[in-house]
Amino acid sequence: MSLVLPWVGKLFGTALSTYLTGLVGAALLAPVVNFWWPDLPANLTAEAYSQWKLHDQWALRVAHYTPWLTYWWNTQRWFPIISVISGSPDILSKQDKELVTKFMDNKENYVEQVRQQGEYESLHRDINIGFGKWEYTPLDLQNPFPNNEGSVHLWQGDEDIMVPVTLQRYIAQNLPWVHYHELSGSGHLFPHADGVSETIIKLLLGVK
């Protein structure tokens, strides 16, 4: 068995402990990085945060400091809402813009799948969890496979606009048990590129 997981909240540790028996590995695909994690260098987080559009910076501040306002903030019509929800192309890399055309052919089914838990749970609550106040950071995590009975892989595109590659690199460098894979020229949607998903699964299962 293998799992594809985020860093988000306690899900990573909980999922691994739940499915550890028979688990051969776990993959994290461009997991969200919280700019307020205290273990991350301030200069790196400040630089990465400044690269976001100003209205997106404000939306993240709302999610972090006043999460009860997140839904209102991203549904009002007076000023721009967070780009992830509005669907702004500004957060898409060159590769992302090429890959997103795959979804346009079947947009209704794709949107329905992404929002199957409802708009609030699938979008607004996800933002609150990802950028809220955490009880721990990924750097607190311990190797779930201390006897090398499995492996954890972290995949990241180096042109991902939504998830800063500099912060992901730092996390990977400080978790030596994580196998880090940085994809050159790739954005946030790299799993949808031809052959990438197959490569990820084969690596997890040890299939050549």
Secondary structure, DSSP 4 states (H G I P E B T S, - for coil): -EEEE---TTHHHHHHHHH-TT--EEEEES----TT-TTS-HHHHHHHHHTS-HHHHHHHHHHHH-GGGHHHHTT-SSS---HHHHT-GGG--HHHHHHTHHHHTTHHHHHHHHTTT-HIIIIIHHHHHHHS--S--GGG---S-TTSSSEEEEEEETT-SSS-HHHHHHHHHT-TTEEEEEETT--TTGGGSTTHHHHHHHHHHT--
